[in-house]
Amino acid sequence: MPVVKIETMTFGPFGVGRLDGQAVMVPGAAPGDVLEIDLASGRSRQTTGRIERIVEPSAHRRTPPCPYYARCGGCDWQQIDYAGQLEAKAAMLAAAFRRGLGIELETRGLIEPAPAEFGYRARTRFKAEAGGKTGFHAAGSHTLVEVDRCMVAAGGGEAPRALATALGGRCAEIETVIEDGETILVARMTRAPQPSDLARARAVMAGDPRMRGIILRGGGARATIGDVRTAIEVEPGCAIESDADAFSQVNREQNRKLVAATMALGEFHGGVKLLDLFCGSGNFSLPAARRGAEAIGVDADAAAIAAATANAARMGLAARFVTMKADETARFLARAGYRPDVAILDPPRTGAAELIEAVARLRPASIIYVACDVATMMRDLKALAGFGYRAHEARGFDFFPNTHHVEVVARVLLT
């Protein structure tokens, strides 16, 4: 069988080697591995391979510590020790900026390490099936892999399993939200919650002294039991209050570092006009407003905007928030002659292609782009370059150890 050396990783589960000039993608590899592989059919310029034998293990290869690693589709990099994960992410991010924008990034210190490799997820979504089965989908399928405990989750698996058992096959997913050692569960149901569902959920909550509240959602309806509010401190003195089913970053310690970096890049002070698109509950808008910025936050999620507005009022901040699609808002503000000094884009994984032109026409002096997907970020930064913007700084944050994912913030300036 052919032997390849893994040269680098991808933003995915694959290591990459070369065989007769052709790229070979190998899942479960570690950078530096020398592997005997079984080749699969592939395209002309690349193919995939399966590890048959590790001829020479990488210095960063380890035995995955999670017993579910071989079956669960969650943590695709557990075979790489944490130092190796950081090195690989830095190399991949630098390569993306080099290839996509012709910009050289220093890899040393490029990725901010997570304070904890395990137990970092304050929010974890468990899939649920009839019979109280909870866990995660296997890689590339919808087959449920039952787990007793997820190593990267802050809480255990007992609470979601108990609620899934009580609700039976009417529950498709249960999210755990951990705060101050207490648990809030968010159950996404296949139908609107019924009085019998609420009664069963109350019984589950009564049996667990660490459970603070439960939210049942389904069929366009929503019901709550107990206390479902969270208060997430995004920087000292700035805690954003919202219900547990509102979006928030899963790695709260890393999010505080991301917020601090974004505030430094934006150079916010009194009189600076900020347009924060995809603002959520105010993760960036509210800290910027605390520094005196005239912040306008926009998001299509009405519940998130309501939370942001309430938090601004509670903190006595003048920030304004609007429920609207980001691209529609940008076009409206352009017609109104609004000119922000700084724009923040924090789009979902699909990126912000639909509003790049509209934002560029507002001519902010700087745009801060926050991304959870490097490929769509590169696409959008290239598009901004066509309107006279050039990336000047970028930095990665390891929000998701043991996976290929990385959070990135980049600053682009109008040239």
Secondary structure as GFF3:
##gff-version 3
##sequence-region A 1 415
A	DSSP	beta_strand	3	5	.	.	.	ID=ss1
A	DSSP	beta_strand	8	9	.	.	.	ID=ss2
A	DSSP	beta_strand	14	19	.	.	.	ID=ss3
A	DSSP	beta_strand	22	27	.	.	.	ID=ss4
A	DSSP	beta_strand	34	39	.	.	.	ID=ss5
A	DSSP	beta_strand	46	56	.	.	.	ID=ss6
A	DSSP	alpha_helix	82	101	.	.	.	ID=ss7
A	DSSP	beta_strand	111	112	.	.	.	ID=ss8
A	DSSP	beta_strand	123	129	.	.	.	ID=ss9
A	DSSP	beta_strand	133	137	.	.	.	ID=ss10
A	DSSP	beta_strand	144	146	.	.	.	ID=ss11
A	DSSP	alpha_helix	158	167	.	.	.	ID=ss12
A	DSSP	three_ten_helix	168	170	.	.	.	ID=ss13
A	DSSP	beta_strand	171	179	.	.	.	ID=ss14
A	DSSP	beta_strand	182	189	.	.	.	ID=ss15
A	DSSP	alpha_helix	195	206	.	.	.	ID=ss16
A	DSSP	beta_strand	211	218	.	.	.	ID=ss17
A	DSSP	beta_strand	221	226	.	.	.	ID=ss18
A	DSSP	beta_strand	229	235	.	.	.	ID=ss19
A	DSSP	beta_strand	238	243	.	.	.	ID=ss20
A	DSSP	alpha_helix	252	266	.	.	.	ID=ss21
A	DSSP	beta_strand	273	277	.	.	.	ID=ss22
A	DSSP	alpha_helix	285	290	.	.	.	ID=ss23
A	DSSP	beta_strand	294	299	.	.	.	ID=ss24
A	DSSP	alpha_helix	302	315	.	.	.	ID=ss25
A	DSSP	beta_strand	320	323	.	.	.	ID=ss26
A	DSSP	alpha_helix	326	335	.	.	.	ID=ss27
A	DSSP	beta_strand	342	345	.	.	.	ID=ss28
A	DSSP	three_ten_helix	353	355	.	.	.	ID=ss29
A	DSSP	alpha_helix	356	361	.	.	.	ID=ss30
A	DSSP	beta_strand	366	371	.	.	.	ID=ss31
A	DSSP	alpha_helix	374	385	.	.	.	ID=ss32
A	DSSP	beta_strand	389	397	.	.	.	ID=ss33
A	DSSP	beta_strand	407	414	.	.	.	ID=ss34
###
